[in-house]
């Protein structure tokens, strides 16, 4: 079993976890998240588990991923997902068994049709019974009328001290790039058109990465089978847009830096949770660090006029402050929700921070020479962070799911030239000062940037 096989199994379990209760808490869902996490961690090891899986086993895994869409039938109003699974199954088998360009085109058409059937059958044009959709609809509508998109108020359920669920009026809790991008589609009555386009962009970017990595055969099956797109579109969760921007950036940051930086600006100016997916690549890639800093500056310039018009304090509260002020939601797919269900105290902030710090060390301690290693590590960090967060639903776990799909696509493709994969100079200098001061600390050579430097390990070919 190869690293790619383990990543695909991890993605299957994560998809089951998310779709079992549509991102809400259940024992089965939480166990599946942990199993997914274990396979994700094991996929970091380059050591194979025996011989690679035969081709038919890989096809069965792809069909298993597609089969998770059947879980939608438990939650949506129009259970059409047996039919959509049949379409997906035909598409995957057609692509896997008939190696011709025409059949590949037909396969993707069938997979796209399956996703559209699931969306159209359960979508009410211009309406969704969720505050996220109302935020985006009203903000983009205000912008079309020449108003501040942070003016409209939408009733949103939140847990307020001392733990009471209350509907409170809130302004748009996302970055201003969303209403700007969604305004043209609001003219047609529903901003979710942009979400569909974002899903297409993510899929195309993954296939482009797979073509470079020579993993197109498996990645095409995974992209066709990827099960979370329908739910993300139906409920208009903005993470589908931020991940589209992030995916375009990580796939093209070496080859098309201007396009990549523009895509990253969109991600950063849309939702702050994007930052969690930037940590490993920012730490290790010299080229990525430069682009992140440039994109952060451009995003700040874009956001600033909206912040000034809204009022700096009010803008901060709208986008960040409200997230920090409310209490944890105890129906989410998190460890805290599980503890609360058994009457146990939730994790203190210090312990949650320590768990995230440990996951960060686990991910950053080994240099990611390939895209597969990078995305697997990032998915691990995101999953652990969401497990101990105040809340995490369907849309949060969409982030590590996309990262696992990209890990399968990137597999053995070198991330960059070896000399451009190193930690920040400040970090390296701090480690060296630490070692100089305290002497040779046991295990110090395992620190990132020390054991993996050119003195400690042979550089891989570019």
C-alpha positions as CSV (number, residue, x, y, z in Angstrom):
1,X,0.0,0.0,0.0
2,X,1.5,3.3,-1.1
3,X,1.3,6.8,0.4
4,X,-1.4,7.6,-2.2
5,X,-3.5,4.6,-1.1
6,X,-3.4,5.7,2.5
7,X,-4.4,9.2,1.6
8,X,-7.3,8.0,-0.4
9,X,-8.5,5.8,2.6
10,X,-8.1,8.8,4.8
11,X,-10.3,10.9,2.4
12,X,-12.9,8.1,2.4
13,X,-13.2,8.0,6.2
14,X,-13.3,11.8,6.4
15,X,-16.1,12.0,3.9
16,X,-18.1,9.4,5.8
17,X,-17.5,11.4,9.0
18,X,-18.8,14.6,7.4
19,X,-21.8,13.1,5.6
20,X,-23.0,10.8,8.4
21,X,-24.7,13.6,10.3
22,X,-24.0,16.4,7.8
23,X,-21.2,17.8,9.9
24,X,-22.9,17.4,13.2
25,X,-21.8,15.3,16.1
26,X,-22.2,11.5,16.2
27,X,-20.0,8.8,17.7
28,X,-19.6,7.2,14.3
29,X,-18.6,10.5,12.7
30,X,-16.1,11.3,15.4
31,X,-14.5,7.8,15.1
32,X,-14.3,8.2,11.4
33,X,-12.5,11.5,11.8
34,X,-9.9,9.9,14.0
35,X,-9.4,7.0,11.7
36,X,-9.0,9.4,8.8
37,X,-6.4,11.3,10.9
38,X,-4.5,8.1,11.6
39,X,-4.3,7.2,8.0
40,X,-3.2,10.8,7.2
41,X,-0.4,10.6,9.7
42,X,0.7,7.2,8.4
43,X,0.7,8.6,4.9
44,X,3.6,10.8,5.8
45,X,5.9,7.8,6.0
46,X,7.5,7.0,2.6
47,X,7.8,3.4,3.5
48,X,5.3,1.2,1.5
49,X,3.1,-1.3,3.3
50,X,3.9,-4.2,1.1
51,X,3.3,-4.1,-2.7
52,X,1.2,-1.4,-4.2
53,X,-2.5,-2.1,-4.4
54,X,-3.6,-3.6,-7.7
55,X,-5.4,-1.4,-10.2
56,X,-8.8,-2.9,-9.5
57,X,-8.4,-2.2,-5.7
58,X,-7.7,1.5,-6.5
59,X,-10.9,1.5,-8.6
60,X,-12.8,0.0,-5.7
61,X,-11.5,2.7,-3.3
62,X,-12.7,5.4,-5.8
63,X,-16.1,3.7,-6.0
64,X,-16.2,3.6,-2.1
65,X,-15.5,7.4,-2.0
66,X,-18.3,7.9,-4.5
67,X,-20.6,5.7,-2.4
68,X,-20.4,8.1,0.5
69,X,-22.7,10.4,-1.5
70,X,-25.5,8.0,-0.6
71,X,-25.4,9.4,2.9
72,X,-27.0,12.6,1.5
73,X,-30.3,10.7,1.2
74,X,-30.6,10.9,5.0
75,X,-30.6,14.7,5.2
76,X,-31.8,16.3,2.0
77,X,-35.4,16.9,0.9
78,X,-35.1,15.1,-2.5
79,X,-33.1,11.8,-2.1
80,X,-31.8,11.4,-5.6
81,X,-28.4,10.1,-4.6
82,X,-28.8,6.5,-5.6
83,X,-29.2,7.7,-9.2
84,X,-26.3,10.1,-8.8
85,X,-24.1,7.3,-7.4
86,X,-25.0,5.1,-10.4
87,X,-23.8,7.9,-12.7
88,X,-20.6,8.3,-10.7
89,X,-20.0,4.6,-10.7
90,X,-20.4,4.4,-14.5
91,X,-18.1,7.5,-14.9
92,X,-15.3,6.0,-12.8
93,X,-15.5,2.6,-14.4
94,X,-15.6,4.1,-17.9
95,X,-12.5,6.2,-17.1
96,X,-10.6,3.4,-15.4
97,X,-11.3,0.7,-17.9
98,X,-11.4,2.4,-21.3
99,X,-8.2,4.5,-21.8
100,X,-9.4,6.9,-24.5
101,X,-9.8,10.6,-24.6
102,X,-13.4,10.4,-25.8
103,X,-14.4,8.1,-22.9
104,X,-12.6,10.4,-20.4
105,X,-14.7,13.3,-21.6
106,X,-17.9,11.3,-21.3
107,X,-16.9,10.2,-17.9
108,X,-16.3,13.7,-16.6
109,X,-19.6,14.8,-18.2
110,X,-21.4,12.0,-16.3
111,X,-19.7,13.0,-13.0
112,X,-20.6,16.6,-13.5
113,X,-24.2,15.7,-14.4
114,X,-24.4,13.6,-11.2
115,X,-23.3,16.6,-9.1
116,X,-25.7,18.9,-10.9
117,X,-28.6,16.5,-10.4
118,X,-27.9,16.4,-6.7
119,X,-27.7,20.2,-6.5
120,X,-30.7,21.1,-8.8
121,X,-33.0,18.5,-7.1
122,X,-32.5,20.1,-3.7
123,X,-31.9,23.8,-4.5
124,X,-34.6,26.5,-4.1
125,X,-33.5,29.3,-6.3
126,X,-32.7,32.5,-4.3
127,X,-33.4,30.8,-0.9
128,X,-31.7,28.6,1.6
129,X,-32.7,28.2,5.2
130,X,-29.3,29.1,6.6
131,X,-27.8,32.3,7.8
132,X,-24.6,31.9,5.7
133,X,-26.7,32.2,2.5
134,X,-28.7,35.2,3.8
135,X,-25.4,37.0,4.7
136,X,-24.1,36.6,1.2
137,X,-27.3,37.4,-0.6
138,X,-28.0,40.5,1.4
139,X,-24.4,41.8,1.3
140,X,-24.1,41.4,-2.5
141,X,-27.6,43.0,-3.0
142,X,-26.5,46.0,-0.9
143,X,-23.4,46.4,-3.0
144,X,-25.4,46.4,-6.2
145,X,-27.5,49.2,-4.7
146,X,-24.3,51.2,-3.9
147,X,-24.5,50.5,-0.2
148,X,-22.0,49.2,2.3
149,X,-22.2,45.3,2.2
150,X,-21.7,45.4,6.0
151,X,-24.9,47.3,6.5
152,X,-27.6,44.5,6.2
153,X,-28.5,42.5,9.3
154,X,-29.3,38.8,9.3
155,X,-30.6,36.8,12.3
156,X,-28.0,34.2,13.2
157,X,-28.1,31.5,16.0
158,X,-25.3,31.8,18.5
159,X,-24.5,30.4,22.0
160,X,-24.2,33.3,24.4
161,X,-23.2,33.3,28.1
162,X,-24.2,31.4,30.2
163,X,-24.8,28.9,27.4
164,X,-28.1,30.0,25.9
165,X,-29.0,29.7,22.2
166,X,-30.2,33.0,20.9
167,X,-30.9,34.5,17.5
168,X,-29.0,37.7,17.2
169,X,-28.8,40.2,14.3
170,X,-25.3,40.2,12.7
171,X,-23.6,41.9,9.8
172,X,-21.7,40.0,7.1
173,X,-19.0,38.0,9.1
174,X,-16.7,37.4,6.1
175,X,-14.3,39.5,4.1
176,X,-15.4,42.0,1.5
177,X,-14.1,40.1,-1.5
178,X,-17.2,37.8,-1.3
179,X,-19.9,40.4,-2.0
180,X,-17.7,41.9,-4.7
181,X,-17.3,38.5,-6.5
182,X,-20.9,37.5,-5.8
183,X,-22.6,40.7,-6.9
184,X,-22.7,39.8,-10.7
185,X,-24.3,36.5,-9.8
186,X,-26.8,38.1,-7.5
187,X,-28.3,39.8,-10.6
188,X,-29.4,36.3,-11.6
189,X,-31.0,35.8,-8.2
190,X,-28.6,33.4,-6.4
191,X,-25.0,33.8,-5.4
192,X,-24.5,30.0,-5.4
193,X,-23.6,30.2,-9.1
194,X,-20.2,31.4,-7.9
195,X,-19.9,28.4,-5.6
196,X,-20.5,26.0,-8.5
197,X,-17.8,27.8,-10.5
198,X,-15.4,27.6,-7.5
199,X,-15.9,23.9,-7.3
200,X,-15.1,23.6,-11.0
201,X,-11.9,25.7,-10.5
202,X,-10.8,23.4,-7.6
203,X,-11.3,20.3,-9.7
204,X,-9.5,21.7,-12.7
205,X,-6.6,22.9,-10.5
206,X,-6.3,19.4,-8.9
207,X,-6.3,17.8,-12.4
208,X,-3.6,20.2,-13.6
209,X,-1.4,19.3,-10.6
210,X,-2.0,15.6,-11.3
211,X,-1.0,16.0,-14.9
212,X,2.4,17.4,-13.8
213,X,2.7,14.7,-11.2
214,X,1.7,11.9,-13.6
215,X,-1.1,10.8,-11.3
216,X,-3.9,11.8,-13.6
217,X,-5.4,8.3,-13.8
218,X,-6.2,8.0,-10.1
219,X,-6.8,11.8,-9.5
220,X,-9.5,11.9,-12.2
221,X,-11.4,9.1,-10.4
222,X,-11.0,10.9,-7.0
223,X,-12.1,14.3,-8.5
224,X,-15.2,12.6,-10.1
225,X,-16.0,10.8,-6.8
226,X,-15.4,13.7,-4.5
227,X,-18.6,13.8,-2.4
228,X,-18.7,17.1,-0.5
229,X,-19.3,19.6,-3.4
230,X,-23.1,19.2,-3.4
231,X,-23.5,20.0,0.3
232,X,-21.1,23.0,0.0
233,X,-23.0,24.5,-2.8
234,X,-26.5,23.8,-1.4
235,X,-25.7,25.6,1.8
236,X,-23.4,28.3,0.2
237,X,-20.6,27.8,2.6
238,X,-17.9,30.3,1.6
239,X,-15.0,27.8,2.3
240,X,-15.6,26.5,-1.2
241,X,-14.5,29.8,-2.6
242,X,-11.5,30.2,-0.3
243,X,-10.3,26.7,-1.1
244,X,-10.6,27.4,-4.8
245,X,-8.4,30.4,-4.4
246,X,-6.0,28.5,-2.2
247,X,-5.9,25.5,-4.6
248,X,-5.1,27.7,-7.5
249,X,-2.3,29.3,-5.5
250,X,-0.6,26.2,-4.3
251,X,-0.8,24.6,-7.7
252,X,0.6,27.5,-9.6
253,X,2.8,29.4,-7.2
254,X,5.9,28.1,-9.0
255,X,4.8,28.4,-12.6
256,X,2.4,31.4,-12.6
257,X,3.3,33.6,-9.6
258,X,1.0,36.5,-10.6
259,X,-2.0,34.4,-11.1
260,X,-1.2,32.5,-7.9
261,X,-0.8,35.7,-5.9
262,X,-4.1,37.0,-7.1
263,X,-5.9,33.7,-6.2
264,X,-4.3,33.9,-2.7
265,X,-5.5,37.5,-2.3
266,X,-9.1,36.2,-2.9
267,X,-8.7,33.4,-0.3
268,X,-7.2,35.7,2.4
269,X,-9.8,38.5,1.8
270,X,-12.7,36.0,2.1
271,X,-12.4,34.1,5.4
272,X,-9.7,34.1,8.1
273,X,-9.7,30.3,8.6
274,X,-7.7,30.1,5.3
275,X,-4.6,30.8,7.4
276,X,-4.5,27.4,8.9
277,X,-3.8,25.9,5.5
278,X,-0.9,28.2,4.9
279,X,1.2,27.3,7.9
280,X,3.3,24.4,6.5
281,X,4.0,25.9,3.1
282,X,4.8,29.3,4.6
283,X,7.2,27.6,7.0
284,X,9.1,25.6,4.4
285,X,8.9,27.3,1.0
286,X,11.0,30.5,0.4
287,X,8.9,31.2,-2.8
288,X,5.6,30.7,-1.0
289,X,6.6,33.0,1.9
290,X,7.3,35.9,-0.5
291,X,3.9,35.4,-2.2
292,X,2.0,35.1,1.1
293,X,3.4,38.3,2.3
294,X,2.7,40.1,-0.9
295,X,-0.9,38.6,-1.0
296,X,-1.5,39.6,2.6
297,X,-0.5,43.2,1.9
298,X,-2.7,43.3,-1.2
299,X,-5.6,41.8,0.7
300,X,-5.2,44.4,3.5
301,X,-5.2,47.2,0.9
302,X,-8.4,45.7,-0.6
303,X,-10.1,45.3,2.8
304,X,-9.1,48.7,4.2
305,X,-11.7,50.9,2.5
306,X,-14.5,48.7,3.6
307,X,-13.1,48.7,7.2
308,X,-12.9,52.5,7.2
309,X,-16.4,52.9,5.8
310,X,-17.8,50.4,8.3
311,X,-15.7,51.7,11.2
312,X,-12.6,49.8,12.3
313,X,-13.9,48.5,15.5
314,X,-17.3,47.5,14.0
315,X,-15.5,45.8,11.1
316,X,-13.3,43.9,13.4
317,X,-16.3,42.7,15.5
318,X,-18.2,41.7,12.3
319,X,-15.4,39.5,10.9
320,X,-13.4,38.3,13.9
321,X,-14.8,39.6,17.2
322,X,-18.1,37.9,17.0
323,X,-16.4,34.5,16.5
324,X,-14.3,35.1,19.6
325,X,-17.2,36.3,21.8
326,X,-19.6,33.4,21.5
327,X,-19.4,30.2,23.4
328,X,-18.6,26.8,21.8
329,X,-21.4,25.1,19.9
330,X,-21.9,21.7,21.4
331,X,-23.6,20.0,18.4
332,X,-20.5,20.3,16.2
333,X,-18.1,17.5,15.1
334,X,-15.5,18.2,17.8
335,X,-14.0,16.6,20.9
336,X,-15.6,19.2,23.1
337,X,-19.1,18.3,21.8
338,X,-18.5,14.7,22.5
339,X,-17.2,15.4,26.1
340,X,-20.3,17.6,26.7
341,X,-22.6,14.8,25.5
342,X,-21.3,12.7,28.4
343,X,-21.5,15.5,31.0
344,X,-17.7,16.0,31.0
345,X,-16.0,19.4,31.1
346,X,-14.8,20.6,27.7
347,X,-11.1,21.0,27.0
348,X,-9.5,24.1,28.5
349,X,-8.0,26.5,26.0
350,X,-4.4,25.8,27.2
351,X,-4.8,22.1,26.5
352,X,-6.4,22.7,23.1
353,X,-3.5,25.0,22.2
354,X,-1.0,22.4,23.3
355,X,-2.6,19.8,21.1
356,X,-2.5,22.1,18.1
357,X,1.1,22.9,18.9
358,X,2.0,19.2,19.1
359,X,0.3,18.6,15.7
360,X,2.2,21.6,14.3
361,X,5.5,20.1,15.5
362,X,4.6,16.7,14.0
363,X,3.8,18.3,10.6
364,X,6.8,20.7,10.5
365,X,9.5,18.4,11.9
366,X,10.0,16.8,8.5
367,X,10.7,18.8,5.3
368,X,8.0,18.2,2.6
369,X,9.9,17.5,-0.5
370,X,6.7,16.7,-2.5
371,X,3.3,18.2,-2.9
372,X,1.9,14.9,-1.4
373,X,3.8,15.4,1.8
374,X,2.9,19.0,2.0
375,X,-0.8,18.6,1.5
376,X,-1.0,15.5,3.8
377,X,0.7,17.4,6.6
378,X,-1.6,20.4,6.1
379,X,-4.7,18.2,6.2
380,X,-3.5,16.7,9.5
381,X,-2.9,20.1,11.0
382,X,-6.3,21.4,9.9
383,X,-8.1,18.3,11.1
384,X,-6.6,18.4,14.6
385,X,-7.3,22.1,14.8
386,X,-10.9,21.6,14.0
387,X,-11.3,18.7,16.4
388,X,-10.4,20.9,19.3
389,X,-12.0,24.1,18.0
390,X,-15.0,25.9,19.5
391,X,-17.0,24.4,16.6
392,X,-16.5,22.7,13.3
393,X,-19.2,21.6,10.9
394,X,-19.4,20.3,7.3
395,X,-17.7,23.3,5.8
396,X,-14.7,23.2,8.1
397,X,-13.8,19.6,7.3
398,X,-14.2,20.4,3.6
399,X,-10.8,22.1,3.9
400,X,-8.8,18.9,4.9
401,X,-10.8,16.9,2.4
402,X,-9.7,19.1,-0.5
403,X,-6.1,19.0,0.9
404,X,-6.2,15.2,0.8
405,X,-7.5,15.3,-2.8
406,X,-4.5,17.6,-3.7
407,X,-2.1,15.3,-1.8
408,X,-3.3,12.4,-4.0
409,X,-2.9,14.5,-7.1
410,X,0.6,15.9,-6.1
411,X,1.9,12.6,-4.7
412,X,5.7,12.4,-5.7
413,X,5.9,15.7,-7.5
414,X,8.8,17.8,-6.1
415,X,7.5,20.9,-4.3
416,X,10.3,23.1,-5.5
417,X,14.0,23.2,-6.0
418,X,15.7,21.8,-2.9
419,X,17.5,25.1,-2.1
420,X,14.1,26.9,-2.0
421,X,12.7,24.5,0.6
422,X,14.0,25.7,4.0
423,X,12.6,27.3,7.2
424,X,12.7,31.0,7.7
425,X,16.1,32.4,8.6
426,X,14.9,33.7,11.9
427,X,13.7,30.3,12.9
428,X,17.0,28.6,11.9
429,X,19.0,31.3,13.8
430,X,16.8,30.8,16.9
431,X,17.4,27.0,16.8
432,X,21.1,27.5,16.5
433,X,21.2,29.9,19.4
434,X,19.2,27.5,21.5
435,X,21.6,24.7,20.7
436,X,24.6,26.9,21.4
437,X,23.3,28.0,24.7
438,X,22.1,24.7,26.1
439,X,24.6,22.4,24.3
440,X,23.6,19.4,22.4
441,X,20.1,18.7,23.5
442,X,18.8,15.1,23.0
443,X,16.6,15.1,20.0
444,X,17.7,18.5,18.8
445,X,18.7,17.1,15.5
446,X,15.1,16.3,14.9
447,X,14.1,19.9,14.9
448,X,12.9,21.3,11.5
449,X,15.7,23.0,9.6
450,X,18.4,21.2,11.6
451,X,18.3,17.5,10.9
452,X,16.9,18.2,7.4
453,X,19.5,20.7,6.4
454,X,22.1,20.0,3.7
455,X,24.6,18.9,6.3
456,X,22.3,16.2,7.6
457,X,20.6,14.8,4.6
458,X,21.3,14.3,1.0
459,X,19.2,16.7,-1.2
460,X,16.7,15.1,-3.5
461,X,16.9,15.7,-7.3
462,X,14.9,18.8,-8.5
